[in-house]
Amino acid sequence: MHAVTIAPGSTDPEALVWDEVDPPSPAADEVLVAVTAAGVNRADLLQRQGKYPPPPGASSILGLECSGTIAAVGSEVAGWQIGDPCVALLAGGGYAEQVAVPAGQVLAPPPEVDLVTAGGIVEVAATVVSNLDLVRLAEGETFLVHGGSGGIGSFAIQWAKHLGATVVTTAGSAEKVAVCHELGADHVLRYDQDWQAATAELGGVDVILDPIGAKYLPAHLRLLRRGGRQVTIGMQGGRIGELDFAALLSRNASVTATGLRGRPVAEKSAICARLAEAVWPLIGSGEIVMPQTTVIEMAHASRAHALLESGASIGKIVLTA
């Protein structure tokens, strides 16, 4: 089969090569998915750069989510038949024609969503829902997420509105501001303006979903209300920051961090089951809409990575096998 590999000696997008590799074989508790589309995520950029290695036992091929059809079923798997459409949450391997996945991390696509578009939903939905469950975002609270027009942000805005929160988000252009408002954000702040002061004028926030890390840690702490909670899911702004414990204590606030990729299969399977139960019906009813999707052939994955790195993309980028 063919898959995207990383040529040695370079960390640039051009290092991504569509090459022939050995096909995977599903274990007894896995299914083999013939990939239709694979979502492109910032974690993929980090792995290409050598900064985010796959967890032990995971495929070294990029790709944390995909859509497709069942091509083979392990001997211990029930409920799936060859040819069934599906989406899958992966620890790796999505940028390929086939990928083997634990059966609990595979679920039917959201209703009324085509398989290409569906290739970019499960990782963002799993990330947002599991983390906002963790920090218990509640009705009437104010929620901040950065990059509201991107994959994580566009879903987070809609999920938070479903939970009854007031949503504050940031965006980098007038076009992206408009997209965030269309998705339901209450307050959309420009990066090139003083978004910190504007958020403070709103009275701060109760919950922050933070993909930035070190760069925004001091500002976020100042913006948290009493009992506020921040959960960090990325390190776009650096790994190591300074935490003022006096400020944290005075607010009875908390800062935590989680990763999805390296969690045990049982945890990821439970998250997938929650998506099927709580999120997929909202997509089917139209309460949550799929983000704008840019489709690029998997053989040209380098273009997708360059586009995501540029900051010019809106919504989700998916690769088609």
Sequence and secondary structure as in RCSB ss.txt:
>XXXX:A:sequence
MHAVTIAPGSTDPEALVWDEVDPPSPAADEVLVAVTAAGVNRADLLQRQGKYPPPPGASSILGLECSGTIAAVGS
EVAGWQIGDPCVALLAGGGYAEQVAVPAGQVLAPPPEVDLVTAGGIVEVAATVVSNLDLVRLAEGETFLVHGGSG
GIGSFAIQWAKHLGATVVTTAGSAEKVAVCHELGADHVLRYDQDWQAATAELGGVDVILDPIGAKYLPAHLRLLR
RGGRQVTIGMQGGRIGELDFAALLSRNASVTATGLRGRPVAEKSAICARLAEAVWPLIGSGEIVMPQTTVIEMAH
ASRAHALLESGASIGKIVLTA
>XXXX:A:secstr
 EEEEE TT  SGGGEEEEE       TTEEEEEEEEEEE HHHHHHHTTSS   TTS SS  SEEEEEEEEE T
T  S  TT EEEEE SS  SBSEEEEEGGGEE   TT  HHHHTTTHHHHHHHHHHHHHTT  TT EEEES TTB
HHHHHHHHHHHHTT EEEEEESSHHHHHHHHHHT SEEEETTS HHHHHHHTT EEEEEESS GGGHHHHHHHEE
EEEEEEE   TT S     HHHHHHHT EEEE  STTS HHHHHHHHHHIIIIIHHHHHHTSS    EEEEEGGG
HHHHHHHHHHT   BEEEEE 
